[in-house]
Amino acid sequence: MVTDLLERLGVTLPIIQAPMAGVATPELAAAVSNAGGLGSLGVGPSSTEQARSMIEQTRALTTGPINVNLFCHAPATPEPAREAAWLSHLRPLFDELGAAVPGALKVGYPSFVENEAMLQMLLELRPEVVSFHFGLPRQEWIAALQQAGICLLATATSPREAQQIEQAGLDGIVAQGIEAGGHRGMFDPDDEDEQWSTAVLVRHLVKHGSLPVIAAGGIMDGQGIRAMLDLGAAAAQLGTAFILCPEASANAGYRQTLKSERAAQTRLTAGISGRPARGMVNRLISHVEAAGAPLHAGYPATYDAAKQLNAAASAQGNHEFAAHWAGMGAPLARELPAAELIAELIRELGTGSAG
């Protein structure tokens, strides 16, 4: 099953670079794929035209496989009173920056589940792999993608979600543990989160499920990959490990924080985007997680508020209000070009050279 999945993905190495919308670039994805792994693009917040451009740019840089990741969250429903209460909570931060509090919040981007133009673009360009986060699209869309020869993956944070992925007939499950940076792939963010660790979730799904499992969360080096393979995973997905690569689009503030002692303190919060996500603790996380904070404005409206706040701060050279997503393994991040990082991971994994 492990060998079958790697063949299905079109890779020679059991390494997947996490999609990381906003950080993963065509250059990063291509470099990983050229090195034998699976490079990924996170197009969840992108328009169909932007996503097409990213895929085409990546295609121009590699003949290797590409993974295109989509958000399948429930379409947002505006809640003016809740949004007003949230903006009131953020007002002291806007005031501190001398910036106006937004009059309203934008939903931002549609979910893939209601974006037929995105589906048609994918059927046209046919990336080798398409992966889903926050849930699954309708069954007929899954069938259409599979009929186009596309390998389908989806994130599960619990056995219950993994079971739904199996029932939908996908090709593999990305088992995302609580250690992972960025957004948890929970189907319903209002469900109780058992916060399974990567190792326990992987082992459970391997033992009780029928689909190949990809481990994700807190994996930063070859030894970590080896541990997950030993637990039965077919491959490992690494995100935070690639943020310091020059091919990634993380800005100077993000990189500086990840290279500092602050990398050792990450926290899971729904107060930045409206969905649980893990990032390095800064002023924004401390404020939205403070005692007495009201309920956030939902996803992705809450994200719009955070982005407007960060834009005002960034214009002043202040990076304390950014979404610096990172997993618990952040202190182990290394600053290497992607190809060199892959080579180092393979050396540590003990499967021979990266050549």
Summary of the structure (lengths in Angstrom):
residues: 355
radius of gyration: 19.3
end to end distance: 24.7
largest distance: 58.4
contacts: 1288
relative contact order: 0.16
helix: 41%
strand: 14%
